[in-house]
């Protein structure tokens, strides 16, 4: 591993997320109600067969996962390199919440202690995921689960990059996705004053590696010792337009969106390039 680039990625993340901290919860779409409910449902499903009393939240940011877990868990430890993000975490609720400003790969954690580890919209910010996977594995109890989600899906990015190279005109649905992939760095620079190259460094697995691939993730997790890995694909192309289609009542929109998700999920792996994000649940 290139230690200099590893440290540069950490510095870039601190710069980007310090600039975004005040507005992060309002500009990031995963804080919307439907996204919170989706993740809460996954946590509820996990809780049916596994304890979630002690939780480790890696790359906790402003507390997206902590907000969902605070009244379910007894203890939550949140780790993040950006103090400005940690300063925004709401520490109220039933759980004892401990926040640690540090690198998820190097932070000292108690061995065999946690029932559940989470990493939400975080893994793509790592220069190298394996050191964090190792630290996570060591800290989990035997049988404990590692739930990660909302990481950029490389198969989707591959298809978008093919379209960028053509001169064809596409429907607004496709144009929106192309812009989200190719112009996000410019949007962040304009809105938050963060240099776009710094932004790319801060999302190394997305912008440099081209997203997360199921095969590579599976291999890295298994090399560390994880087993029974189940992958989760989320947010298919056009879902935003369907959810926000005002020609239908909101309940009807969500029903249609969920039906489409169900059928596309049943079509995996053939359909995996249609989903923007990938996640997984792995067992120690």
ROTORVEX-340478 format. One record per residue (C-alpha): residue number from 0; residue in one letter; z, y, x. Coordinates in nm, 2 decimals. Each point is the difference from the previous one (the first is absolute). Last residue first. Example, Ala and Ser with C-alpha at 12.3 -4.5 7.8 and 13.67 -1.06 7.14 Angstrom:
+-----+---------+--------+--------+--------+
! num ! residuo !      Z !      Y !      X !
+-----+---------+--------+--------+--------+
!   1 !       s !   0.71 !  -0.11 !   1.37 !
!   0 !       a !   0.07 !  -0.34 !  -0.14 !
+-----+---------+--------+--------+--------+
REM end
This chain:
+-----+---------+--------+--------+--------+
! num ! residuo !      Z !      Y !      X !
+-----+---------+--------+--------+--------+
! 283 !       x !   1.14 !  -1.30 !  -1.76 !
! 282 !       x !  -0.22 !   0.05 !  -0.30 !
! 281 !       x !  -0.30 !   0.23 !  -0.05 !
! 280 !       x !  -0.11 !   0.22 !  -0.29 !
! 279 !       x !  -0.32 !   0.19 !   0.06 !
! 278 !       x !  -0.20 !   0.32 !  -0.04 !
! 277 !       x !  -0.36 !   0.12 !  -0.02 !
! 276 !       x !  -0.15 !   0.32 !  -0.12 !
! 275 !       x !  -0.33 !   0.14 !  -0.11 !
! 274 !       x !  -0.11 !  -0.30 !  -0.20 !
! 273 !       x !  -0.37 !  -0.07 !  -0.06 !
! 272 !       x !  -0.04 !  -0.18 !   0.34 !
! 271 !       x !   0.24 !  -0.27 !  -0.13 !
! 270 !       x !  -0.23 !  -0.11 !  -0.28 !
! 269 !       x !  -0.12 !  -0.33 !   0.14 !
! 268 !       x !   0.34 !  -0.09 !   0.13 !
! 267 !       x !   0.11 !   0.04 !  -0.28 !
! 266 !       x !  -0.16 !  -0.03 !  -0.34 !
! 265 !       x !   0.34 !  -0.04 !  -0.18 !
! 264 !       x !   0.10 !   0.33 !   0.14 !
! 263 !       x !  -0.32 !   0.16 !  -0.14 !
! 262 !       x !   0.08 !  -0.14 !  -0.34 !
! 261 !       x !   0.36 !   0.12 !   0.00 !
! 260 !       x !  -0.09 !   0.34 !   0.14 !
! 259 !       x !  -0.25 !   0.05 !  -0.28 !
! 258 !       x !   0.26 !  -0.09 !  -0.26 !
! 257 !       x !   0.25 !   0.24 !   0.15 !
! 256 !       x !  -0.24 !   0.29 !  -0.01 !
! 255 !       x !  -0.10 !  -0.08 !  -0.36 !
! 254 !       x !   0.37 !   0.00 !  -0.10 !
! 253 !       x !   0.07 !   0.31 !   0.20 !
! 252 !       x !  -0.29 !   0.19 !  -0.18 !
! 251 !       x !   0.12 !  -0.12 !  -0.34 !
! 250 !       x !   0.35 !   0.12 !   0.06 !
! 249 !       x !  -0.13 !   0.34 !   0.12 !
! 248 !       x !  -0.21 !   0.05 !  -0.32 !
! 247 !       x !  -0.37 !  -0.01 !   0.07 !
! 246 !       x !  -0.27 !   0.27 !   0.05 !
! 245 !       x !   0.24 !   0.14 !   0.26 !
! 244 !       x !  -0.11 !  -0.24 !   0.27 !
! 243 !       x !   0.27 !   0.04 !   0.26 !
! 242 !       x !   0.09 !  -0.37 !   0.05 !
! 241 !       x !  -0.37 !  -0.09 !  -0.01 !
! 240 !       x !  -0.10 !   0.26 !   0.26 !
! 239 !       x !   0.29 !  -0.10 !   0.23 !
! 238 !       x !  -0.10 !  -0.37 !  -0.04 !
! 237 !       x !  -0.35 !   0.06 !   0.11 !
! 236 !       x !   0.03 !  -0.20 !   0.33 !
! 235 !       x !   0.29 !  -0.23 !  -0.03 !
! 234 !       x !   0.36 !   0.09 !   0.06 !
! 233 !       x !   0.19 !  -0.30 !   0.14 !
! 232 !       x !  -0.04 !  -0.32 !   0.19 !
! 231 !       x !   0.32 !  -0.21 !   0.07 !
! 230 !       x !   0.01 !  -0.27 !   0.26 !
! 229 !       x !   0.25 !  -0.29 !  -0.01 !
! 228 !       x !   0.14 !  -0.13 !   0.33 !
! 227 !       x !   0.20 !  -0.32 !  -0.02 !
! 226 !       x !   0.11 !   0.03 !   0.36 !
! 225 !       x !   0.13 !   0.26 !   0.25 !
! 224 !       x !   0.06 !  -0.11 !   0.36 !
! 223 !       x !  -0.13 !   0.29 !   0.21 !
! 222 !       x !  -0.33 !  -0.18 !   0.06 !
! 221 !       x !  -0.01 !  -0.06 !  -0.38 !
! 220 !       x !   0.01 !   0.37 !  -0.06 !
! 219 !       x !  -0.26 !   0.08 !   0.26 !
! 218 !       x !  -0.24 !  -0.27 !  -0.13 !
! 217 !       x !   0.04 !   0.10 !  -0.36 !
! 216 !       x !  -0.05 !   0.37 !   0.07 !
! 215 !       x !  -0.32 !  -0.09 !   0.20 !
! 214 !       x !  -0.14 !  -0.21 !  -0.28 !
! 213 !       x !   0.09 !   0.25 !  -0.27 !
! 212 !       x !  -0.16 !   0.29 !   0.17 !
! 211 !       x !   0.17 !   0.34 !   0.03 !
! 210 !       x !  -0.21 !   0.31 !   0.03 !
! 209 !       x !  -0.27 !   0.13 !   0.24 !
! 208 !       x !   0.19 !  -0.04 !   0.33 !
! 207 !       x !  -0.03 !   0.36 !   0.09 !
! 206 !       x !   0.02 !   0.18 !  -0.33 !
! 205 !       x !   0.21 !  -0.24 !  -0.20 !
! 204 !       x !   0.22 !  -0.19 !   0.25 !
! 203 !       x !   0.05 !   0.33 !   0.20 !
! 202 !       x !   0.12 !   0.21 !  -0.29 !
! 201 !       x !   0.19 !   0.26 !   0.20 !
! 200 !       x !  -0.28 !   0.01 !   0.26 !
! 199 !       x !  -0.24 !   0.09 !  -0.28 !
! 198 !       x !   0.23 !   0.29 !  -0.11 !
! 197 !       x !   0.02 !   0.12 !   0.36 !
! 196 !       x !  -0.38 !   0.01 !   0.01 !
! 195 !       x !   0.00 !   0.20 !  -0.32 !
! 194 !       x !   0.23 !   0.26 !   0.14 !
! 193 !       x !   0.28 !   0.06 !  -0.25 !
! 192 !       x !  -0.01 !   0.34 !  -0.18 !
! 191 !       x !   0.14 !  -0.14 !  -0.32 !
! 190 !       x !  -0.28 !   0.06 !  -0.26 !
! 189 !       x !  -0.30 !   0.05 !   0.22 !
! 188 !       x !   0.09 !  -0.26 !   0.26 !
! 187 !       x !   0.10 !  -0.25 !  -0.27 !
! 186 !       x !  -0.33 !   0.05 !  -0.18 !
! 185 !       x !  -0.20 !  -0.04 !   0.32 !
! 184 !       x !   0.17 !  -0.33 !   0.08 !
! 183 !       x !  -0.07 !  -0.12 !  -0.35 !
! 182 !       x !  -0.37 !   0.06 !   0.03 !
! 181 !       x !  -0.17 !  -0.33 !   0.08 !
! 180 !       x !   0.21 !  -0.26 !  -0.19 !
! 179 !       x !   0.09 !   0.22 !  -0.30 !
! 178 !       x !  -0.35 !   0.15 !   0.00 !
! 177 !       x !  -0.16 !  -0.35 !  -0.02 !
! 176 !       x !   0.24 !  -0.10 !  -0.28 !
! 175 !       x !  -0.09 !   0.31 !  -0.21 !
! 174 !       x !  -0.37 !  -0.06 !   0.06 !
! 173 !       x !   0.04 !  -0.35 !  -0.14 !
! 172 !       x !   0.16 !   0.11 !  -0.33 !
! 171 !       x !  -0.24 !   0.30 !  -0.02 !
! 170 !       x !  -0.30 !  -0.24 !  -0.01 !
! 169 !       x !  -0.20 !  -0.03 !   0.32 !
! 168 !       x !  -0.28 !   0.18 !   0.17 !
! 167 !       x !  -0.16 !  -0.18 !   0.29 !
! 166 !       x !  -0.04 !   0.13 !   0.35 !
! 165 !       x !   0.16 !  -0.30 !   0.17 !
! 164 !       x !   0.26 !  -0.02 !   0.28 !
! 163 !       x !   0.29 !   0.11 !  -0.22 !
! 162 !       x !  -0.08 !  -0.31 !  -0.22 !
! 161 !       x !   0.07 !  -0.24 !   0.28 !
! 160 !       x !   0.33 !   0.18 !   0.08 !
! 159 !       x !   0.11 !  -0.05 !  -0.36 !
! 158 !       x !  -0.06 !  -0.37 !   0.02 !
! 157 !       x !   0.21 !  -0.04 !   0.32 !
! 156 !       x !   0.28 !   0.22 !  -0.14 !
! 155 !       x !   0.03 !  -0.24 !  -0.30 !
! 154 !       x !   0.03 !  -0.30 !   0.23 !
! 153 !       x !   0.24 !   0.18 !   0.22 !
! 152 !       x !   0.26 !   0.05 !  -0.28 !
! 151 !       x !   0.21 !   0.30 !   0.07 !
! 150 !       x !   0.38 !  -0.08 !  -0.04 !
! 149 !       x !   0.16 !   0.04 !  -0.34 !
! 148 !       x !   0.25 !  -0.28 !   0.03 !
! 147 !       x !   0.25 !  -0.18 !   0.22 !
! 146 !       x !   0.27 !  -0.25 !  -0.12 !
! 145 !       x !   0.19 !  -0.20 !   0.26 !
! 144 !       x !   0.22 !  -0.27 !  -0.16 !
! 143 !       x !   0.32 !  -0.17 !   0.11 !
! 142 !       x !   0.00 !  -0.38 !   0.02 !
! 141 !       x !   0.20 !   0.01 !   0.32 !
! 140 !       x !   0.16 !   0.34 !   0.01 !
! 139 !       x !  -0.21 !   0.29 !   0.11 !
! 138 !       x !   0.08 !   0.22 !   0.31 !
! 137 !       x !  -0.20 !  -0.22 !   0.25 !
! 136 !       x !  -0.31 !   0.00 !  -0.22 !
! 135 !       x !   0.01 !   0.38 !  -0.04 !
! 134 !       x !   0.03 !   0.05 !   0.37 !
! 133 !       x !  -0.29 !  -0.24 !   0.07 !
! 132 !       x !  -0.22 !   0.15 !  -0.27 !
! 131 !       x !   0.07 !   0.35 !   0.14 !
! 130 !       x !  -0.11 !  -0.12 !   0.35 !
! 129 !       x !  -0.31 !  -0.16 !  -0.16 !
! 128 !       x !  -0.13 !   0.30 !  -0.18 !
! 127 !       x !  -0.15 !   0.18 !   0.30 !
! 126 !       x !  -0.11 !   0.37 !  -0.03 !
! 125 !       x !   0.20 !   0.02 !  -0.33 !
! 124 !       x !  -0.09 !   0.24 !  -0.27 !
! 123 !       x !  -0.21 !  -0.26 !  -0.18 !
! 122 !       x !   0.32 !  -0.20 !  -0.06 !
! 121 !       x !   0.16 !   0.28 !  -0.21 !
! 120 !       x !  -0.13 !   0.02 !  -0.36 !
! 119 !       x !   0.31 !  -0.20 !  -0.10 !
! 118 !       x !   0.19 !  -0.21 !   0.25 !
! 117 !       x !   0.28 !  -0.20 !  -0.15 !
! 116 !       x !   0.26 !  -0.25 !   0.13 !
! 115 !       x !   0.20 !  -0.22 !  -0.22 !
! 114 !       x !   0.31 !  -0.21 !   0.03 !
! 113 !       x !   0.12 !   0.18 !   0.31 !
! 112 !       x !   0.26 !  -0.12 !   0.26 !
! 111 !       x !  -0.15 !  -0.27 !   0.23 !
! 110 !       x !   0.05 !   0.23 !   0.30 !
! 109 !       x !   0.14 !   0.35 !  -0.04 !
! 108 !       x !  -0.25 !   0.27 !   0.08 !
! 107 !       x !  -0.06 !   0.20 !   0.32 !
! 106 !       x !  -0.31 !   0.22 !  -0.04 !
! 105 !       x !  -0.29 !  -0.09 !   0.23 !
! 104 !       x !  -0.28 !  -0.11 !  -0.22 !
! 103 !       x !   0.09 !   0.22 !  -0.30 !
! 102 !       x !   0.01 !   0.31 !   0.23 !
! 101 !       x !   0.29 !   0.22 !  -0.08 !
! 100 !       x !   0.19 !   0.24 !  -0.23 !
!  99 !       x !   0.23 !  -0.24 !  -0.19 !
!  98 !       x !   0.11 !   0.05 !  -0.36 !
!  97 !       x !   0.29 !  -0.20 !  -0.16 !
!  96 !       x !   0.01 !  -0.03 !  -0.38 !
!  95 !       x !   0.30 !  -0.17 !  -0.17 !
!  94 !       x !  -0.16 !  -0.10 !  -0.33 !
!  93 !       x !   0.12 !   0.11 !  -0.34 !
!  92 !       x !  -0.18 !   0.33 !  -0.02 !
!  91 !       x !  -0.03 !   0.32 !   0.21 !
!  90 !       x !  -0.16 !   0.01 !   0.35 !
!  89 !       x !  -0.31 !   0.20 !  -0.11 !
!  88 !       x !  -0.22 !   0.01 !   0.31 !
!  87 !       x !  -0.15 !   0.34 !   0.09 !
!  86 !       x !   0.18 !   0.03 !   0.34 !
!  85 !       x !  -0.15 !  -0.34 !   0.09 !
!  84 !       x !  -0.35 !   0.16 !  -0.01 !
!  83 !       x !   0.10 !   0.29 !   0.23 !
!  82 !       x !   0.16 !  -0.26 !   0.23 !
!  81 !       x !  -0.34 !  -0.17 !   0.07 !
!  80 !       x !   0.03 !  -0.33 !   0.18 !
!  79 !       x !   0.11 !  -0.19 !  -0.31 !
!  78 !       x !   0.25 !  -0.27 !  -0.08 !
!  77 !       x !   0.18 !  -0.05 !  -0.33 !
!  76 !       x !   0.29 !  -0.24 !  -0.03 !
!  75 !       x !   0.09 !  -0.09 !  -0.36 !
!  74 !       x !   0.32 !  -0.17 !  -0.11 !
!  73 !       x !   0.11 !  -0.13 !  -0.34 !
!  72 !       x !  -0.35 !  -0.03 !  -0.15 !
!  71 !       x !  -0.13 !   0.05 !  -0.35 !
!  70 !       x !   0.10 !   0.36 !  -0.09 !
!  69 !       x !  -0.13 !   0.15 !   0.33 !
!  68 !       x !  -0.30 !  -0.23 !   0.01 !
!  67 !       x !  -0.28 !   0.20 !  -0.17 !
!  66 !       x !   0.11 !   0.33 !   0.16 !
!  65 !       x !   0.05 !  -0.17 !   0.34 !
!  64 !       x !  -0.36 !  -0.12 !  -0.02 !
!  63 !       x !  -0.14 !   0.35 !  -0.03 !
!  62 !       x !   0.26 !   0.15 !   0.22 !
!  61 !       x !  -0.13 !   0.31 !   0.18 !
!  60 !       x !  -0.15 !  -0.21 !   0.28 !
!  59 !       x !   0.14 !  -0.36 !   0.00 !
!  58 !       x !  -0.21 !  -0.11 !   0.30 !
!  57 !       x !   0.19 !  -0.34 !  -0.02 !
!  56 !       x !   0.23 !  -0.05 !  -0.30 !
!  55 !       x !   0.27 !  -0.26 !   0.08 !
!  54 !       x !   0.17 !  -0.14 !  -0.31 !
!  53 !       x !   0.33 !  -0.17 !  -0.05 !
!  52 !       x !   0.08 !  -0.12 !  -0.36 !
!  51 !       x !  -0.36 !  -0.11 !  -0.06 !
!  50 !       x !   0.07 !  -0.36 !  -0.07 !
!  49 !       x !  -0.30 !  -0.22 !  -0.06 !
!  48 !       x !  -0.14 !  -0.20 !  -0.30 !
!  47 !       x !   0.00 !   0.24 !  -0.29 !
!  46 !       x !   0.04 !   0.30 !   0.24 !
!  45 !       x !  -0.35 !  -0.04 !   0.13 !
!  44 !       x !  -0.14 !   0.04 !  -0.35 !
!  43 !       x !   0.21 !   0.32 !  -0.06 !
!  42 !       x !  -0.12 !   0.14 !   0.34 !
!  41 !       x !  -0.36 !  -0.06 !  -0.11 !
!  40 !       x !   0.06 !   0.17 !  -0.33 !
!  39 !       x !   0.16 !   0.30 !   0.17 !
!  38 !       x !  -0.32 !   0.02 !   0.22 !
!  37 !       x !  -0.22 !   0.02 !  -0.31 !
!  36 !       x !   0.24 !   0.24 !  -0.18 !
!  35 !       x !   0.00 !   0.24 !   0.29 !
!  34 !       x !  -0.38 !   0.00 !   0.01 !
!  33 !       x !  -0.03 !   0.07 !  -0.37 !
!  32 !       x !   0.25 !   0.28 !   0.02 !
!  31 !       x !  -0.17 !   0.19 !   0.29 !
!  30 !       x !   0.17 !  -0.01 !   0.33 !
!  29 !       x !  -0.29 !  -0.20 !   0.15 !
!  28 !       x !  -0.23 !   0.30 !  -0.05 !
!  27 !       x !   0.13 !   0.19 !   0.31 !
!  26 !       x !  -0.01 !   0.37 !  -0.06 !
!  25 !       x !   0.32 !   0.05 !  -0.20 !
!  24 !       x !   0.24 !  -0.21 !   0.20 !
!  23 !       x !  -0.14 !   0.12 !   0.34 !
!  22 !       x !   0.03 !   0.37 !  -0.07 !
!  21 !       x !   0.30 !   0.10 !   0.21 !
!  20 !       x !  -0.06 !  -0.29 !   0.25 !
!  19 !       x !  -0.37 !   0.07 !   0.08 !
!  18 !       x !   0.03 !   0.20 !   0.32 !
!  17 !       x !   0.28 !  -0.23 !   0.13 !
!  16 !       x !  -0.22 !  -0.29 !  -0.11 !
!  15 !       x !  -0.29 !   0.10 !   0.22 !
!  14 !       x !   0.19 !   0.10 !   0.31 !
!  13 !       x !   0.24 !  -0.30 !  -0.01 !
!  12 !       x !  -0.29 !  -0.24 !  -0.06 !
!  11 !       x !  -0.19 !   0.15 !   0.29 !
!  10 !       x !   0.30 !  -0.04 !   0.23 !
!   9 !       x !   0.02 !  -0.37 !  -0.10 !
!   8 !       x !  -0.37 !  -0.05 !   0.06 !
!   7 !       x !   0.03 !   0.16 !   0.34 !
!   6 !       x !   0.28 !  -0.24 !   0.08 !
!   5 !       x !  -0.21 !  -0.30 !  -0.07 !
!   4 !       x !  -0.29 !   0.16 !   0.19 !
!   3 !       x !   0.21 !   0.04 !   0.31 !
!   2 !       x !   0.14 !  -0.36 !  -0.04 !
!   1 !       x !  -0.34 !  -0.16 !   0.00 !
!   0 !       x !   0.08 !  -0.35 !  -0.12 !
+-----+---------+--------+--------+--------+
REM end
